[in-house]
Amino acid sequence: MKHRDDYSQLIELSLAGSGEAYGELYEATIRDVYRTVRFLVSEPLNAEDVVQDIYIELHRSLGQYDQSRDFRPWLMGLVMRQIRAYRRKGWKHLQVIKKAEHTRESVEYDFAGEVADRLYSRELLETVNRLPFKLKQVIILHYLQEYSQEEVAAILEIPLGTVKSRIHAALQKLRQKRQADIIRIRKVEDIHES
């Protein structure tokens, strides 16, 4: 992980026109950016388009970055704005058939390792993926990307209280789903024992 000074130097060199420095900034951030986008945009081809748009927008708006603030939360704010723009444009609706065919395979391929481990289990990952978008994004930023609640509020440009209530609501939904699964498993076990 880069320190603030490392990002500052890369940003200054990028603003001065260094393609190499921008490439290093890209390499230092792409993993977190792609992982976040891929989690919130199910269709792999659309996720790649969104990531490309993010780095185009990053290049355009790098001069507006206030270097007295942490870079990663600022970048995640840009990521969330691009994801919202993607959702507004309705790209998702144009790819419904492709999404249905590829979503299952993509989730298994992309998240079988590190992300599933981070969220403790495949079942939990699938349950998180079914949460409403507003709840899913706070869970991903807070638990997967490990941003504080304050940072999540800044990234999403919403009040801290809203972040807390969305995390609470998401965790409540996850608990309800888990309880429902436990009850369903017990019923199946009871039937098999009879």
FENNOR-V694328 format. One record per residue. N is the residue number from 0. RES is the residue in one small letter. PHI is phi in radians with two decimals (none if undefined). OMEGA is omega as a letter, one per 30 degrees, with the letter a starting at -180 (none if undefined). Layout:
[[N,RES,PHI,OMEGA] [N,RES,PHI,OMEGA]]
This chain:
[[0,m,none,a] [1,k,-1.42,l] [2,h,-1.56,a] [3,r,-0.96,a] [4,d,-1.10,l] [5,d,-1.10,l] [6,y,-1.11,a] [7,s,-1.01,a] [8,q,-1.13,l] [9,l,-1.10,l] [10,i,-1.14,l] [11,e,-1.05,l] [12,l,-1.16,l] [13,s,-1.10,l] [14,l,-1.12,l] [15,a,-1.40,l] [16,g,1.82,a] [17,s,-1.39,l] [18,g,-1.18,l] [19,e,-1.14,l] [20,a,-1.14,l] [21,y,-1.14,l] [22,g,-1.08,l] [23,e,-1.17,l] [24,l,-1.10,l] [25,y,-1.04,a] [26,e,-1.06,a] [27,a,-1.29,a] [28,t,-2.05,a] [29,i,-1.06,a] [30,r,-1.07,l] [31,d,-1.16,a] [32,v,-1.12,a] [33,y,-1.10,a] [34,r,-1.07,l] [35,t,-1.15,a] [36,v,-1.09,a] [37,r,-1.09,l] [38,f,-1.28,a] [39,l,-1.73,l] [40,v,-2.20,a] [41,s,-1.21,a] [42,e,-1.30,a] [43,p,-0.98,a] [44,l,-1.14,l] [45,n,-1.19,l] [46,a,-1.06,l] [47,e,-1.11,l] [48,d,-1.09,a] [49,v,-1.12,l] [50,v,-1.07,l] [51,q,-1.07,l] [52,d,-1.08,l] [53,i,-1.08,a] [54,y,-1.30,l] [55,i,-1.18,l] [56,e,-1.15,l] [57,l,-1.05,a] [58,h,-1.07,l] [59,r,-1.17,a] [60,s,-1.80,a] [61,l,-1.01,l] [62,g,-1.16,l] [63,q,-1.54,a] [64,y,-1.18,l] [65,d,-1.55,a] [66,q,-1.22,l] [67,s,-1.41,l] [68,r,-1.78,l] [69,d,-1.15,a] [70,f,-1.31,a] [71,r,-1.02,l] [72,p,-1.09,l] [73,w,-1.08,l] [74,l,-1.10,l] [75,m,-1.14,l] [76,g,-1.09,l] [77,l,-1.10,l] [78,v,-1.03,a] [79,m,-1.14,l] [80,r,-1.13,l] [81,q,-1.19,l] [82,i,-1.15,l] [83,r,-1.09,l] [84,a,-1.11,l] [85,y,-1.03,a] [86,r,-1.16,l] [87,r,-1.13,a] [88,k,-1.20,l] [89,g,1.36,l] [90,w,-0.98,a] [91,k,-1.05,a] [92,h,-1.20,l] [93,l,-1.30,a] [94,q,-1.99,a] [95,v,-1.01,a] [96,i,-1.15,l] [97,k,-1.08,a] [98,k,-1.07,a] [99,a,-1.06,a] [100,e,-1.30,a] [101,h,-1.74,a] [102,t,-0.99,a] [103,r,-1.03,a] [104,e,-1.10,a] [105,s,-1.13,a] [106,v,-1.07,a] [107,e,-1.13,a] [108,y,-1.25,a] [109,d,-1.25,a] [110,f,-2.03,a] [111,a,-1.09,a] [112,g,-1.68,a] [113,e,-1.00,a] [114,v,-1.16,l] [115,a,-1.06,l] [116,d,-1.08,a] [117,r,-1.11,a] [118,l,-1.66,l] [119,y,1.38,l] [120,s,-2.86,l] [121,r,-1.11,a] [122,e,-1.09,l] [123,l,-1.13,l] [124,l,-1.02,a] [125,e,-1.14,l] [126,t,-1.17,l] [127,v,-1.04,a] [128,n,-1.11,l] [129,r,-1.59,l] [130,l,-1.15,l] [131,p,-1.01,a] [132,f,-0.92,a] [133,k,-1.09,l] [134,l,-1.37,a] [135,k,-1.08,a] [136,q,-1.17,l] [137,v,-1.24,l] [138,i,-1.13,a] [139,i,-1.12,a] [140,l,-1.16,a] [141,h,-1.37,a] [142,y,-1.64,a] [143,l,-1.47,a] [144,q,-1.55,l] [145,e,1.08,l] [146,y,-1.49,l] [147,s,-1.21,l] [148,q,-1.08,l] [149,e,-1.12,l] [150,e,-1.15,l] [151,v,-1.06,l] [152,a,-1.04,l] [153,a,-1.18,a] [154,i,-1.08,a] [155,l,-1.51,a] [156,e,1.00,l] [157,i,-2.31,l] [158,p,-1.11,l] [159,l,-1.00,l] [160,g,-1.05,l] [161,t,-1.17,l] [162,v,-1.05,a] [163,k,-1.08,a] [164,s,-1.21,l] [165,r,-1.21,l] [166,i,-1.10,l] [167,h,-1.04,a] [168,a,-1.10,a] [169,a,-1.12,l] [170,l,-1.12,l] [171,q,-1.11,l] [172,k,-1.10,l] [173,l,-1.12,l] [174,r,-1.13,l] [175,q,-1.07,l] [176,k,-1.11,a] [177,r,-1.13,l] [178,q,-1.08,l] [179,a,-1.09,l] [180,d,-1.15,l] [181,i,-1.10,l] [182,i,-1.09,a] [183,r,-1.09,l] [184,i,-1.10,l] [185,r,-1.10,l] [186,k,-1.11,l] [187,v,-1.13,l] [188,e,-1.11,l] [189,d,-1.09,l] [190,i,-1.14,a] [191,h,-1.22,a] [192,e,-1.35,a] [193,s,-1.24,none]]
